[in-house]
Amino acid sequence: MRTAAKPWPAFRGDNAAGNGDGQGAITEWNVEDGKNVRWKTPIPGFTTASPIVWGSKVFAVTAISSKGDKTFRTGLYGDVAPVEDLSEHTWKIFCLDKANGKILWENVAHVGIPKVKRHTKSTQANSTPVTDGTRVVALFGSIGMLAAWDMNGKPLWKTDVGVLDSGWFFDPTYQWGHSSSPIIHNGKVIVQADVHKNSFIAAYDVKTGKQLWKTDREEISSWGTPTVFDGKQIVTNGPTVRAYDPETGKLLWKLGPNSEVTVATPVVGDGLIYITGGYPPVRPIYAVRSAASGDISLPKDKTSSDVVAWSNTSGTYIPTPIYYRGILYTCGNDGVLSAYDANTGERIFRARVGSGGSFSASPIAADGKLYFSNEDGDVFVVRAGRQYEQLAKNSMKEVIMSTPAISDGLIIVRTLGHVYGIGEGK
């Protein structure tokens, strides 16, 4: 049933849950003939950051190269060399009218030279902004800037968090770009900064940008966004999974082993938090209870404990998994979808989304449907449940790296070149 409009305030909505139930998300559209495409707005530059929504406004960030370099390579590959564009860039935030896609305001955050290079599947603006309905906050890691505006575009504050240089752990000259997105919790902006040297997690006052606490992390580069668990823990993915007290930054528990490179964000469902890693040699899924404390790593011959409800060795790499109606869905870079009973870890099915391809955007869900976007620009709609059934394939005709948003009858899709409003009627 259609419910009142809900915001989509951060990466993959509320606490990365990706749940758009009751918002009237449609199943089919066609960008060529305009069927169910409400609006299409070009955005200069490009980004892998996702759009967010609050009330009547959609927010999107971008980075614009003065050189005009949009070198980008999709597909399944393991090349590590970065793009050599260190020309002057302009970092911007845009506010769009949710009803028609019109740009209500745009603001320049910074003009200058990036301090780090980027991967061929990365940009100079990878982190999704976040809003509490009063302010919108954006993180631009390659210049070390955390900045806030009010909902009408008035600049509020800027904080220097230090240049966030993330990349291949084996060789720091291979710079890939930071992408962990900020979250807001209890008046604090939480930033996870796993970089080549001096990794940390920190909290900043959402009203002023003042640093409230900072905790050093013994981590190499990672790319996942932190997640609030049980209101009292901030859980971070990384080569070691760690949880922190959101008020003080104190380490609460840790769990390993995990992948050397982690990208997915932890997700919460039915009293558990799920963490995945898919980069070899260690590729786990962990389901952890909120009572965890201390080192909860499992003995080598165990797959569960009092606080680890279940685990396996079938983790996925880039897309964040999704918990939906009692099932945990994981999608691999190659489009292989696995569904697990979220309480027991029993695998329900395994199937391939569409005909495969390369997937970087994370799945979202709404009204009994799952939405999967591949890099080629195809959005597959799949029935949620214990059997795989594809309902539709919608081609955007552009590369998709960002995770869509759902709010108030619209699916907001960010391609490399545009933001689309997809909804019933034109």
N, C-alpha and C positions, 0 to 999 in steps of 0.2 A: 504494500500500500504506500502511496505517496505521502510523505510526511513534510513537516516544515523544512525550509531551507537550512542546510547545515554548512558551516565553513569547512574548508580543507586547508588548514593553517600552516602546514609544514610538509617536509618530504613525506609523500604518501599519506597525507591527511593527518588525522589525530593519532599521535604517538606511532606513526608509521604503520597503522593498522590496515590502511588501504580499503576501508569499508565504506561504500557509498550507498548502503541500503536506504530505501525510501526516498531517494533523490531523483527518481525517474530517468535513470540512464537507459538510453535506447540500445538496440542490438545491431541495427543496420544503417549505413549511410553511404553516400557516394560523392567523393570530392569532385569528380569530373562533371556530373550533371547538377551538382549542388543539392542533391536530396539529403535532407536533414543536416545540412551544413548551415548553421545560423550565421556565422561570420568567420572571416579569415583575415588575420592582421599580420603583415610583414614586420619583422623585427631586425634591425641591422646587426651585423656581427653574428656571432653564434655562441651557443652554450649547450652543455649537457644538463644543466640545472632544470628542475621541474617547476611548473607553475603552481602557485598557491591561490586560494580564494578566501575572501572574507566579505560577507555582505554582498554588495553590488560590484565589488572590485576584484580584478585578477591581477596578480603581481608576477613579473618575470624579470630576470636579470640577463645581461649579455656583456660580452667583451668584443670590442671592435678594433681590428688591426689596421693601423694606418697603411700598412703594406698591402692590405687586402688579402692576406694569406688565409685561405680557408682549407688548407690541406687536411684531409680527413680520410681515414680508411676504415671501412666496415669489414665484417667477416670474421672467420675463425682463424686466428693466427697468433703467433707468440713473439713477434718482433718487439724489441725493446728500445730501439733508437727513437729519440724525441724529435719533434718538429723544431727547426732552427729559426723560428720567427721571434726575434726579440726587438721588433720595431715598436714604436710608440703605440700604446693601446688606450682606448677609452672604455672605462667600466661604467655601466649605466644600469639603472633600475627603471622599469616601465610599470605604469598602472593603467589597466584597460577596463573599460566598462563591460561588465559581464553580459549585459543585455545585447550589445551590438559590436563589441570588440574595439570600439573607438578608444584611442589613446587619451586618457584623462590628464595624465601628467607623466613626464619623464625627468630624470635627475641624473646628472653626472656625479658619480662617486669619486672618480680619480682619473687623471690623465697622466700617463708616464710609461716607463719601460718595465715590462714584467721582470721580476727578479729570478724567475725559473722558467725553464722550457716546459713543453707539454707533450703528452703522448699523442699518437695519431688517432686515438679514440677519445681524446680529451680536448678541452678548450681552456681559455684563461678565466673562465667563469663556470665552475662546476658545482658549487655548493648551492643547494636550494635555499631560498630565503625562508623566513619564519615570521609569523605575526601573532600578536595576542589580541588583535582587534583595535588596539590603540596605537601601536607602532608596528612597523615592518623592519626587520633586521636582516642584513645581508653580510655574508662573509666572502671576501675575495682573497684566497690564500696566497696567490702568487705575488701580491703586494702587501700581505700581512694586515689587511684592513677589515675591521668589523665596524659596520656603520648602521645607523638607524634613522628612519624618517617617520613623521606622523602619517596618518592615512591620506592626507592631502598633499603630501610631497615635501613638507617642510623638513629640512635637515635638523636632526636633534643632537646627534653626537657621532664622533668617530674615535675608535680606539685602535692603537697599534698593537697587534697580537704577535708581531714578528713574522717574517716571511716563512711560509709553510712549504718546505721543500720536500715533497714526497716522491718516491720513485723506486727503482729496482734495488732491492736490499743488497744485491751482489756488487753493484757498482754505482756509487752516488752520482756519477756523471750522467747517468740515464735518468733524467728528470721527467716525471709523468704528470705532475700537477696534483694538488690537494683537492679532495672532493667531499669529505665528510661535512654534513650540513649542520648548522646550529639548531638547537631546540630551545624552547622556553619552558621553564618549570618553576613555579612558585616565585615569580619575579626575577628569575635568573636566566641569562642566556648561557647555555652550556656549549662549550666548544671542545671537540676532541681533535687533537693535533698530533697525529702520529707521522713523524718525519724522519729524515735520515739521521739527525742528531737532536738530542734534547726534546724528545716527545713529551707531551703533557696533556692534561685535561684541566679546564679552568671554567670558572663561573664569573659572569659579569652582570652588574646591575642593569636590568632592562631599561630603567629610567635614565641612567647617566652614562652607562658604558664602563663604569669603574670596576676594576677587577676585585672580586670578593674573596676568591681563593684560587689556588693553582697547585696541582699535584703532578709531580714528575711521573712519567711512565717509562718503563723499561721495554719499549716496543720499537720495532722497525716500522716502516711506513705501512699504513692501512688506510682504507677508504670508506668504512662504514660509519653510519650516523648513530650516536648514542640513543638509548631507549629508556624511558621511565618504567620501572617495574615495581608494582605494589605501592606506588607513591613514595617509596622510601629508598629506592635504589636507582642509580644511573648505571646501566649495563652497557659495556663497550665490547665490540668484537675486536679481535686482534690475534696475533700468534699465541697470546694468552688472553683468554676471556677474563675480564675484570669488572667488578661492580663497586660503586662508590656511594658514599653518603652525599646526597645532593646539597646538604646544608654546610658541610665542612670539607668535602673532597676526600675524606678518609676512605682508604681501601677497605672494603667489606669482605669480599671473597674473590678468589681467582680459580681458573679452571684451564687445564690443558691436557693433552697437546691440541694444537689447532694448526691450520694451514700457515705457511710462511707468508702468504699474501692473502689478506681478507678484504672483501668488498661489501658483502651483504650486511644489512642492519638487523640487529636482534628484533624479534617480534613476540608479542605477548598474547596469550590466549588461555582461558579456562584455568587460571592460577599458575601457569607455567610460562617460562620465557624460552624461546627457541633460538639457537645460535647455529649458523652453518658456516662451513669453510670447504671450498672445493678445489683449492690449488694443491697439487701433489707435493709431498707424499702423504700428508695427513689430510683427510677429507671427512670431517665428522659432522653429524647433527647431534646437538645436545638439547635436552629438555630439562630445565632446571626449576626447582621449587623456590619459593621466596624465602624459605627458612635457611637458605645457604649461608655459611660463614666460614672464614678461613680458606684453606686450600682444599677444594672439593674435587680435585683431580681423581679419576678412577684408577684403581689398580689395573694392570694390563689385561687381566683375565676377566674383568667385570664390565658390564655395559650399563649398570644402574647402581644406585645407592639410595640412602635415605633422602638425599636432596637432589640427586640426578634421577629423574623419573625414568628416562630411557635415553639411549644413544645408539647411533649406528655409524657406519663408515661410508655413507652414500651422500655426503654433503655436496652442495652446488656452489658455484664460484661467484658470478657477478650479480644476477638478479636476487633481490631480497625475497625470501619465502613469504607466504601469506597464510595466516590462520583464518579459516572461515567456516563457521557452522560445524565445529568439532573436527575439522580435517585440516592438516597442515599440508600445503602444496609447495613443492620446491621445483623450480624450473632451471635447467642447466643452460649454459651458453649456447648449446646446440638445440635447444627447444625440447629436450626430453623432460617431460613432466612426471613427477612422482607424487602420489597422494598417500598420506599416512593417517591412521587414527591418532589424533593429537594427544590422547591420554596414554596410549599404550605403545605407540611407535610402530604398530603393525602396518605393513605396506598394503594399501588397498588396490592400487593399480599403478601401472607405468605406461605412458603413451607419449607420442611425439606430437607437439603442437604444429598444426599445418603440415608442411613438408620439411620442416626444420629451418635451417638458416642460422643466423647469429642473433642472440637475444642479450641485450644489456639493460633495457628498461625493466622495472619490476612489475609483477602482476598486481592488479587491483580487482575488487569484487563489488557487486551490487545486485541485489534482488535475485539471488540465486544464479548469478552469472559471474564468470571470471573473464578478465580482459588481459590478453597477452600481446605486447607490441614487439615486433622484431626490428632489427636495424634497417631492413629494406623498406620499412614503412607500412607493413601490414599489421592490422590490429585484429587478432582472432578473438572471437567471443565463444566461450565454452560453458556448457551447463555445469554448475557446481554439483558435486555429489560423488557417489561411489562408483560411477561409471563415466568414462570419457565420452563426451558427445560435443562435437563442434557445431555451433549454431550459425556462425557467420564469419566471413573474412572481409575486412574493409581496408582498402588500400589508400594510404594518404599520399602516395606518389612522391614522398620525401623521406629522408633518413629520420628515424626516431631513435634517440638515445635517452630521452627524458621519460619519466613516469607520468602518465596522465592524472588529472584531478577530476573529481566528480562532485558537483554541487548544483542543487536547484534546477534539475532538468537538463543540465549540461555535462558533457564530457569535455574537459579542456585538454586538448592535445598539443604538445609542443614538439614541433619538428625542428630541424636545424635552422630553417628559415622563417617559420611562421608560428603563430599561436592560433589554434582553431577552436571555435565553439561549436560542438556537435550536439544537436538536440532535435526533438521532433518538430517538423515544420521548417520552412526556410525563412 
